[in-house]
Amino acid sequence: MPQALPPSPPKPIQTPAPYVTPSAVAFEKAGEAITASAASPLPIGEVSYRAARPAALDSVLEPGRALAIVAQQTGQLTLALAGGGAIDLPVEPGLTVLPFAVAGISAGAPDFAPALTLLD
């Protein structure tokens, strides 16, 4: 019967990512784990949104960090991005959150009017 190999020691992270998921937190030595709190938060890739502002179709907008769309029907929106350029997007019923800084929004059809919210 083959003999089991002894466990190898953990290897240090050579190039850590700018974020760490809770299931991937690594410690150099056993017993170094501490509880996540305001004093010792786990790093994440994106901070939470702090505020929400309604957005209107066909108006100039002060860009937020993201755009939330709640649609009752299928439609199409054209988003004018804060840095220039535009993108045409199909929208399905339900909630869609897009990580775009949007300076303007127009609908592809006059009867398509989803609820739009800028997230900061």
Long-range contacts (C-beta under 8 A, 24 or more apart in sequence): 17-45, 18-43, 18-45, 19-43, 19-44, 19-45, 19-46, 20-44, 49-119, 49-120, 50-120, 51-119, 51-120, 52-117, 52-118, 52-119, 52-120, 53-117, 53-118, 53-120, 54-115, 54-116, 54-117, 54-118, 55-102, 55-105, 55-116, 55-117, 55-118, 56-105, 56-116, 57-105, 57-106, 57-107, 57-113, 57-116, 58-104, 58-105, 58-106, 58-107, 59-104, 60-103, 60-104, 61-102, 61-103, 61-104, 61-105, 61-118, 62-118, 63-101, 63-102, 63-103, 63-118, 64-101, 64-102, 64-118, 64-119, 64-120, 65-99, 65-101, 65-119, 65-120, 66-97, 66-98, 66-99, 66-100, 66-118, 66-119, 67-97, 67-98, 67-100, 67-102, 67-105, 67-116, 67-117, 67-118, 67-119, 68-95, 68-96, 68-97, 68-98, 68-116, 68-117, 68-118, 68-119, 69-95, 69-96, 69-97, 69-98, 69-114, 69-115, 69-116, 69-117, 70-94, 70-95, 70-96, 70-114, 70-115, 70-117, 71-96, 71-112, 71-114, 71-115, 72-114, 73-112, 75-107, 75-108, 75-109, 75-112, 75-114, 76-107, 76-108, 76-109, 76-112, 77-105, 77-106, 77-107, 77-108, 77-112, 77-114, 78-105, 78-106, 78-107, 78-108, 79-104, 79-105, 80-104, 80-105, 80-106
